């Protein structure tokens, strides 16, 4: 189509859902990416990461709840790590009145490495109801020491997974 864009990119990833019996399940996704050649590229060709600057989330597996849009977009090497542990009520089912709410506790960790930029970390803890409605508290930490706390809520897009 007579395009002048000329670059090569590689992205490798691994993911799994590990069932831990009565302790719930652990989900993880790890992705490595790099540009092998970059003779002619534009901003839209860069690696972009699923950031969020609102209190609403679809709770996709590969997401950052407190990452500024395009702040970490890159033409360089990057690594993304996403983990979530769904406790399946293991903790809250021990509390008599709370047990009746049938909430699922979820703890998460997210990490982003981009060559030449500060690393970005997120820790989260939240609750979901009926595997659909969810609310999380999120702590964002950058390698330079900048921290912030946020709150996200929403409806999960992948119900039943």
C-alpha positions as CSV (number, residue, x, y, z in Angstrom):
1,X,0.0,0.0,0.0
2,X,3.0,2.3,-0.6
3,X,3.7,2.7,3.1
4,X,7.0,4.1,4.2
5,X,6.9,2.4,7.7
6,X,9.8,0.0,8.2
7,X,10.3,-1.7,11.5
8,X,10.4,-5.1,13.2
9,X,8.9,-5.9,16.6
10,X,8.9,-9.1,18.7
11,X,6.6,-9.8,21.6
12,X,6.7,-13.0,23.6
13,X,4.4,-13.8,26.5
14,X,3.3,-16.5,28.9
15,X,0.1,-16.8,30.9
16,X,-1.6,-19.3,33.1
17,X,-4.5,-19.8,35.6
18,X,-3.4,-21.9,38.5
19,X,-6.2,-23.4,40.7
20,X,-5.1,-23.6,44.3
21,X,-8.1,-25.6,45.7
22,X,-9.7,-23.9,48.7
23,X,-7.1,-21.1,48.5
24,X,-8.6,-19.8,45.2
25,X,-6.7,-19.3,42.0
26,X,-3.7,-17.4,40.7
27,X,-3.7,-15.8,37.3
28,X,-0.6,-14.3,35.7
29,X,0.6,-12.8,32.4
30,X,4.2,-11.9,31.6
31,X,5.1,-10.2,28.3
32,X,8.5,-9.2,26.9
33,X,8.7,-7.0,23.9
34,X,11.4,-5.3,21.8
35,X,11.9,-3.6,18.5
36,X,14.4,-5.5,16.3
37,X,14.7,-2.7,13.7
38,X,13.3,0.7,13.5
39,X,14.2,2.3,10.2
40,X,11.0,4.3,9.9
41,X,8.4,4.5,12.7
42,X,5.7,6.8,13.9
43,X,4.2,7.3,17.4
44,X,1.3,5.0,16.6
45,X,3.8,2.2,15.9
46,X,5.3,2.4,19.5
47,X,4.4,-0.1,22.2
48,X,1.5,1.4,24.2
49,X,0.3,0.1,27.6
50,X,-3.3,-0.2,28.9
51,X,-3.3,2.7,31.4
52,X,-6.2,4.3,33.3
53,X,-6.7,7.7,34.8
54,X,-10.4,7.3,35.8
55,X,-12.1,5.5,38.6
56,X,-13.7,3.1,36.2
57,X,-12.2,-0.1,35.0
58,X,-13.2,-3.1,32.9
59,X,-10.7,-5.1,35.0
60,X,-9.1,-6.7,32.0
61,X,-6.2,-9.0,32.8
62,X,-3.5,-6.9,31.1
63,X,-4.2,-3.4,32.6
64,X,-2.6,-0.8,34.8
65,X,-5.2,1.0,37.0
66,X,-3.1,4.1,37.7
67,X,-0.8,4.5,34.7
68,X,-0.9,7.7,32.8
69,X,-1.9,7.3,29.2
70,X,1.1,7.2,26.8
71,X,3.6,8.2,29.5
72,X,5.4,4.9,29.0
73,X,4.9,4.4,25.3
74,X,8.1,3.3,23.8
75,X,10.2,2.2,20.8
76,X,12.5,0.3,23.2
77,X,12.6,-2.9,25.2
78,X,9.8,-3.5,27.7
79,X,8.4,-6.1,30.2
80,X,4.9,-6.3,31.6
81,X,3.9,-8.5,34.6
82,X,0.3,-8.9,35.7
83,X,-0.7,-11.2,38.6
84,X,-4.0,-11.6,40.4
85,X,-4.9,-13.9,43.2
86,X,-8.7,-14.6,43.6
87,X,-9.2,-15.9,47.1
88,X,-12.7,-17.1,46.4
89,X,-14.0,-16.0,49.8
90,X,-11.2,-17.8,51.7
91,X,-10.6,-14.8,54.0
92,X,-14.0,-13.2,54.3
93,X,-15.8,-16.5,54.8
94,X,-14.3,-16.6,58.3
95,X,-16.3,-13.6,59.4
96,X,-19.9,-14.6,60.2
97,X,-21.9,-11.5,59.0
98,X,-19.6,-10.7,56.1
99,X,-19.8,-14.3,54.9
100,X,-23.5,-13.7,53.9
101,X,-22.4,-11.1,51.4
102,X,-20.5,-13.8,49.4
103,X,-17.7,-11.5,48.3
104,X,-14.6,-12.7,46.6
105,X,-11.3,-11.1,47.7
106,X,-8.7,-10.3,45.0
107,X,-5.1,-9.1,45.4
108,X,-3.1,-8.0,42.5
109,X,0.4,-7.0,41.4
110,X,1.4,-5.2,38.2
111,X,4.8,-4.2,37.0
112,X,6.1,-2.3,33.9
113,X,9.7,-2.0,32.9
114,X,10.5,0.3,29.9
115,X,14.1,0.7,29.0
116,X,15.2,4.3,29.9
117,X,12.2,5.1,32.2
118,X,11.4,4.6,35.8
119,X,9.8,1.2,36.6
120,X,6.1,1.3,37.5
121,X,4.6,-1.0,40.2
122,X,1.0,-1.4,41.3
123,X,-0.4,-3.3,44.2
124,X,-4.2,-3.7,44.6
125,X,-6.7,-5.3,46.9
126,X,-10.4,-5.5,46.2
127,X,-13.7,-7.3,46.3
128,X,-16.0,-8.6,43.7
129,X,-19.6,-9.8,43.8
130,X,-21.1,-12.4,41.5
131,X,-17.9,-12.5,39.5
132,X,-19.0,-9.3,37.8
133,X,-19.1,-6.2,40.0
134,X,-15.8,-5.2,41.5
135,X,-14.0,-2.4,43.5
136,X,-10.3,-2.1,44.2
137,X,-7.9,0.1,46.2
138,X,-4.7,0.5,44.2
139,X,-1.2,1.7,45.3
140,X,1.0,3.0,42.5
141,X,4.7,3.1,43.1
142,X,7.4,4.4,40.6
143,X,11.1,3.6,40.9
144,X,11.8,7.3,41.7
145,X,9.8,7.1,44.9
146,X,6.6,8.7,43.6
147,X,3.6,7.0,45.2
148,X,-0.2,7.4,44.9
149,X,-3.3,5.7,46.0
150,X,-6.5,5.3,44.0
151,X,-9.8,3.6,43.9
152,X,-11.3,1.8,40.8
153,X,-14.7,0.2,40.3
154,X,-16.6,-1.4,37.5
155,X,-18.0,-4.4,35.9
156,X,-15.6,-7.2,34.8
157,X,-15.6,-7.7,31.0
158,X,-14.6,-11.4,31.2
159,X,-17.4,-12.7,33.4
160,X,-16.9,-16.4,34.3
161,X,-13.1,-16.6,33.7
